[in-house]
Amino acid sequence: MMVQIKDCRDVRIDGPSFLNSPFWAIHLLYSENIDVGNCRIINPPILQHRCLEYRLLPHVLVHDCFADVGDDAFGIKSGRDEEAGR
């Protein structure tokens, strides 16, 4: 991940550009009250190069972002393994 926000609260990401990230550009994990806006994410057209992915997050706002990536632009997941079932 180029940027990973983990176990955080009240985070705002506003205005950066992410180019050619090695994997997901922005990964949000176990955090809450996140605001991601006005971002440009451009990755090569290769599988698994997502723009933004998040798991198990209450109160997330993603707005006014541009994405040109080779996979899903925005991924929303309930978690992995046992946590996904909860």
Secondary structure, 3 states (H helix, E strand, C coil): CCEEEECCEEEEEECCEEECCCCCCEEEECCEEEEEECCEEECCCCCCCCCEEEECCCCEEEECCEEECCCCCEEEECCCHHHHHC
